[in-house]
Amino acid sequence: MSEVQIRKIVNLEKVQERIEGHIDTLSKYTATPGRGTTRLTYSQEDLLARKYIKEKMKETGLTVREDGLGNIFGRLEGSLKDAPSVLVGSHFDSVPNGGSYDGPAGVVAGLEVAALFTENGLTPKYPLEVIALIEEEGSRFGGGLMGSRGMAGLLSEEDFKSLKDKDGITTVEAMEKIGLDPSLPKTRDPKTVKAYLELHIEQGPILEEKNIPIGVVETIVGLTQLEVTVKGKAGHAGTTPMDRRSDALVAAAGMIAQFPELAASEGEGTVVTTGRLQVYPNGANVIPEQTVFSVDIRSGKEEHVQNVIQKVKELAESYLDSGIEITVEQLLYIQPKEMNKEIVSLLKEKSSKLGFPSCSMNSGAGHDAMIFADYTSTGMLFIPSKNGLSHCPEEWSDSLHIAEAVQILFEAAIELTEAE
């Protein structure tokens, strides 16, 4: 089938309409209606979303299964026996009070690529699989990228079972509560995967400012997530003199206030963020006994990430007095990752032939694609984010841009699966 014919059989308006329907429906599965999307992994909202995703997969004629992590796969079988699959998808969990597009846009793109295969009677030689991944954000169990890390064998069974949310609920307990089976296989042999393609919203302002609809990602930054625990001593807020206190929150605040300077001195786009902080016992009239906070460090160069980790540890040591104890635990460490050059070229070629302007980009955010980059041939597309906003209710991307990206992924998938 020629490329010209393929373009004629993609009804962009129809695809755009379906995309809007998918996004609108998935956005309703939130624990915070009217205040953005809150869909934590293995929650009731997760269950509703996964039922919808599986239903749409089945409507498209895909064979649906879930693994022992709760990742969802919709498979269009290939004509070659035991051939590796081309995966297309993203994640469907969210941050608290986030947006409707971060993750779901990529899952929806996968659904639409499969729908176009089915509608046009295409038979792939290599199987096509739509994938919907869990816990990319790490909002419930920490660390992030759990679905892809588990698949790639980077999360041991023991470590998976030991993970708990803020209420002490384990992954296994949470899975079983919504009817998932944690005893199913979690890892997947990379020999069974030929390629992974992911669409994601940019989450930044570059594409919108340049008025370019497609970004072809070449590199994803390296990142680490630390958890710092500061232990002091509780006391009465009114009767404990200031010079007799071991205030865990004051020590934590002193550290956190210095992080911007650590990032700035490292330079070259290095960023440091504390986005989560828990205070115990969290009473208005009680000196904090313990404070736990996150440290997210990102850079395009691994040396900068390593340097900041060391500086955070040195900073922690400087506060070890007046009854203060500090521990620094590394929850996640991922090196900067390059996308597969052949797939990058393929995506640029398809974008050009379809008449969609594109540009090369680096990603400042972490994505499942950074895990798959060491696991299989991986490529990633960005589409513009309105005002560069993400991880907030105002997050929005044009369904036309998603539809255009779907068309690029569709043609790339035809080539990668050798569909006829």
Secondary structure by P-SEA (a helix, b strand, c coil): ccaaaaaaacaaaaaaaaaaaaaaaaaaccccccccbbbccccaaaaaaaaaaaaaaaaaccccccccccbbbbbbcccccccccccccccccccccccccccaaaaaaaaaaaaaaaaaccccccbbbbbbbcccccccccccaaaaaaaaccccaaaaaaccccccccaaaaaaaaccccccccccccccccbbbbbbcccccccccccccbbbbcbbbbbbbbbbbbbbbbbbcccccccccccaaaaaaaaaaaaaaaaaaaccbbbbbbcccccccccccccccbbbbbbbbbcccaaaaaaaaaaaaaaaaaacccbbbbbbbbccccccccccaaaaaaaaaaaaaacbbbbbbbbcccccccccccccbbbbbbbbccccccccccbbbbaaaaaaaaaaaaaaaaaaaccc
